[in-house]
């Protein structure tokens, strides 16, 4: 499903061509403001989340990629748009680095972002996000509840409690780096 939400798929499909152009233009605008330091990291994260959700809703209304919504479709859309958004950030950073000689890519390569979203009983979509920097040591195992919190209002308690049960770690956290493993099967 994720490939259906890549730029290549969206920009050439008649149902989504205009939707993608609008989202893509808004992404470039937000990234430009971030690079010009007129938009904070939190504002950029919020812009990304709004664009990802807007893309999902717009494509769903257009009946793309399938007429009925699948439960995993929003996740696939968000992952694909994240890849596209990140590529745009890196592309603009490299271009500006080459134009101005200022290294804008270093900050981007070492930060990640985690986020959570839910829709409350009034139908309002709530989103929180946080930058994460992995240190390549045991501190990389983090409690999601310590990173993400929807606030102290009683209505958020179940979601906040759920987040406290989750752990965040980099892909290679549980791998033994540089240590070979042999298994002797002789009896």
C-alpha positions in Angstrom: 0.0 0.0 0.0 2.9 2.4 0.8 4.0 2.6 -2.8 0.6 4.0 -3.8 1.4 7.1 -1.8 4.8 7.9 -3.2 5.3 11.1 -5.3 5.6 9.1 -8.5 2.3 7.3 -7.9 0.4 10.4 -6.8 1.6 12.9 -9.3 0.7 10.7 -12.3 -2.7 9.5 -11.2 -5.5 11.7 -12.5 -7.4 11.3 -9.2 -4.5 12.6 -7.1 -2.4 14.8 -9.4 -3.9 18.1 -8.0 -4.0 16.9 -4.5 -0.3 15.9 -4.6 0.7 19.2 -6.2 -1.0 21.2 -3.4 0.5 19.0 -0.6 3.9 19.1 -2.3 3.9 22.9 -2.7 2.8 23.3 1.0 5.6 21.0 2.1 8.2 23.0 0.1 6.9 26.2 1.7 7.0 24.8 5.2 10.5 23.4 4.7 11.7 26.7 3.2 10.4 28.6 6.3 12.2 26.1 8.5 15.4 26.5 6.6 15.0 30.3 6.8 14.6 29.9 10.6 11.1 31.5 10.5 9.5 28.2 11.5 10.5 26.1 14.6 11.1 22.3 14.6 7.8 21.9 16.4 5.9 24.0 13.8 7.6 22.0 11.0 6.5 18.7 12.7 3.0 20.0 13.0 3.0 21.1 9.4 4.1 17.6 8.4 1.4 15.9 10.4 -1.3 18.2 9.0 0.0 17.6 5.5 0.1 13.8 6.0 -3.4 13.8 7.4 -4.7 16.1 4.7 -3.2 13.9 2.0 -4.8 10.8 3.5 -8.2 12.5 3.8 -8.1 14.0 0.3 -7.0 10.8 -1.3 -9.7 8.9 0.6 -12.4 11.3 -0.6 -11.1 10.8 -4.1 -11.4 7.0 -3.7 -7.7 6.5 -4.0 -6.0 4.0 -4.0 -9.1 1.8 -3.3 -12.7 3.0 -3.0 -13.1 1.7 0.6 -10.7 2.7 3.3 -8.5 -0.1 4.6 -7.4 0.0 8.3 -3.7 0.3 7.4 -4.2 2.9 4.7 -3.5 6.0 6.9 -0.3 4.4 8.3 0.9 3.6 4.7 0.1 7.2 3.6 1.9 8.7 6.6 5.0 6.5 6.1 5.2 7.3 2.4 4.7 11.1 2.9 7.3 11.0 5.7 9.8 9.5 3.2 8.9 12.2 0.6 9.0 15.0 3.2 12.4 13.9 4.5 13.8 13.7 0.9 12.6 17.2 0.3 14.3 18.4 3.5 17.5 16.8 2.6 17.3 18.0 -1.0 16.7 21.6 0.0 19.4 21.4 2.7 22.0 20.1 0.3 21.0 22.7 -2.3 21.3 25.5 0.3 24.5 24.1 1.5 26.0 24.1 -2.0 24.6 27.6 -2.6 25.7 29.2 0.7 28.4 27.0 2.0 26.5 26.5 5.3 26.1 22.9 6.5 22.4 22.4 7.0 22.4 18.7 6.6 24.2 17.8 9.8 21.3 18.6 12.1 18.8 16.7 9.9 20.8 13.5 9.7 21.0 13.1 13.5 17.5 13.8 14.5 14.5 11.6 14.3 10.9 12.2 15.2 8.3 10.1 16.9 4.6 10.9 17.1 1.3 9.6 18.2 -2.3 10.6 17.2 -5.8 9.7 18.2 -9.3 11.0 17.6 -11.2 11.8 20.7 -14.9 11.2 21.3 -15.8 14.6 19.8 -14.1 13.6 16.6 -11.1 16.0 17.1 -7.8 14.6 16.0 -5.1 15.0 18.6 -1.4 14.8 17.7 1.8 15.0 19.6 5.4 14.6 18.4 8.9 14.8 19.7 12.4 14.9 18.3 14.6 12.0 19.3 18.4 11.8 19.1 19.9 8.3 19.5 23.3 8.2 21.3 24.2 4.6 20.3 24.2 3.5 24.0 21.7 2.1 26.5 20.0 5.5 26.8 18.5 4.9 23.4 15.9 2.7 25.0 13.2 5.3 25.9 9.7 5.1 27.3 7.3 6.6 24.8 5.1 8.0 27.6 8.1 10.0 28.8 8.5 11.5 25.3 4.9 11.9 24.2 2.1 13.3 26.4 -1.3 14.6 25.3 -1.6 16.8 28.4 -3.0 16.7 31.9 -6.7 16.8 31.1 -8.6 13.7 32.3 -9.8 12.9 28.8 -6.2 12.2 27.8 -5.4 9.8 30.7 -6.2 6.5 28.8 -4.0 7.5 25.9 -1.1 8.8 28.0 -1.3 5.5 30.1 -1.1 3.5 26.9 2.0 5.4 25.7 3.7 4.6 29.0 3.6 0.9 28.1 5.6 1.4 24.9 9.3 1.5 24.4 11.2 3.3 21.6 14.6 2.1 20.5 16.6 2.3 17.3 16.5 -0.6 14.8 19.9 -2.0 15.9 19.4 -1.6 19.7 19.3 -5.3 20.5 22.0 -6.4 18.1 25.4 -7.3 19.4 27.7 -5.2 17.2 31.0 -6.9 16.3 30.4 -10.0 18.4 30.2 -13.2 16.5 27.9 -16.0 17.7 28.6 -19.6 17.2 26.4 -22.5 18.1 28.0 -25.9 18.6 25.6 -28.7 17.8 27.9 -31.6 18.6 26.8 -34.2 21.1 
